[in-house]
Amino acid sequence: FERLDAATEPETRREALSSLKELTSAEALHVNSSVIATVLGAMSAEDEEATRDALDVLVNLVDPKLPTGDADTARAKSEYNVDAFLEAAEPVSAVLGVLEQQDMFVRYNATQLMLCVLGAERGRVQGYLLTNPMGVAAATDLLSDGREVVRNDALLLLSELTSGSAEIQRIV
């Protein structure tokens, strides 16, 4: 994570993210909110590859099924990292912001990340979305994507977002 934080060139940032992607898929790392902010800071509208890899790293950190092999460790890692991710509304807003990019993998990874976080802390995510007027709109805009995999994930995301929240149901 230090290598990513110190990276100033796009290529160095992409290399650091690629290494982190491999590491986070293989090991149960517990991180704090500053590490999450560093990974989110690597996302850029001009660099879709870095954005894809940053989202992959974040999905790996919050996915309760990774790493495979020790379900209890993976679940504990996920709970810890989801809590760090949701310390503030900014990470949710940043992920919803990248949904505007047209890259399929950026959109897919962003919806996967949101689904993992929603699965763990639905109420907190819904609360953040209600304070972000464009949050629900960004998710509903995915329904008009021409790629079936993105639309399917958008439906799953909207189902999770609206579950138990009359306010979000009215917006959708």
Disulfide bonds with the S-S distance in Angstrom:
none
